[in-house]
Amino acid sequence: MLQGGLSPASVRNVMADLEDLGLIAASHTSAGRAPTQNNLRFLSILCSR
């Protein structure tokens, strides 16, 4: 278990869900995930409220 009560498998599942939604992407196979333009737009809308 990770700090906060999430297992590594749970984190992987959430990351996969975010990738399926187009909110994060990897530039290549061994890269970490980064926010996409859609995610940045979504976050800017949320922050402007």
C-alpha positions as CSV (number, residue, x, y, z in Angstrom):
1,M,0.0,0.0,0.0
2,L,1.1,3.5,-0.8
3,Q,0.7,6.4,1.5
4,G,-2.9,7.5,1.3
5,G,-4.2,3.9,1.1
6,L,-3.9,3.3,-2.6
7,S,-2.2,0.2,-4.0
8,P,0.2,0.4,-6.9
9,A,-2.4,-1.4,-9.0
10,S,-5.0,1.2,-8.2
11,V,-2.7,4.0,-9.3
12,R,-2.0,2.1,-12.6
13,N,-5.7,1.7,-13.2
14,V,-6.4,5.4,-12.6
15,M,-3.5,6.4,-14.9
16,A,-4.9,4.1,-17.6
17,D,-8.4,5.6,-17.2
18,L,-6.9,9.1,-17.5
19,E,-5.0,8.1,-20.6
20,D,-8.2,6.5,-22.1
21,L,-10.0,9.8,-21.5
22,G,-7.2,11.7,-23.3
23,L,-6.2,13.7,-20.3
24,I,-2.6,12.4,-20.0
25,A,-0.3,11.0,-22.7
26,A,3.2,9.6,-23.0
27,S,5.5,11.0,-25.8
28,H,7.2,7.6,-26.1
29,T,7.1,4.2,-24.4
30,S,9.6,4.8,-21.6
31,A,8.4,8.4,-21.0
32,G,6.4,9.5,-18.0
33,R,2.9,10.8,-18.5
34,A,2.2,14.4,-19.1
35,P,-1.1,16.4,-19.3
36,T,-2.5,16.8,-22.8
37,Q,-3.9,20.1,-24.2
38,N,-7.4,18.9,-23.3
39,N,-6.4,18.4,-19.7
40,L,-4.8,21.8,-19.5
41,R,-7.9,23.4,-21.0
42,F,-10.1,21.5,-18.5
43,L,-7.9,22.6,-15.6
44,S,-7.9,26.2,-16.7
45,I,-11.7,26.2,-16.9
46,L,-11.9,24.7,-13.4
47,C,-9.5,27.2,-11.9
48,S,-11.3,30.2,-13.5
49,R,-14.5,29.4,-11.6
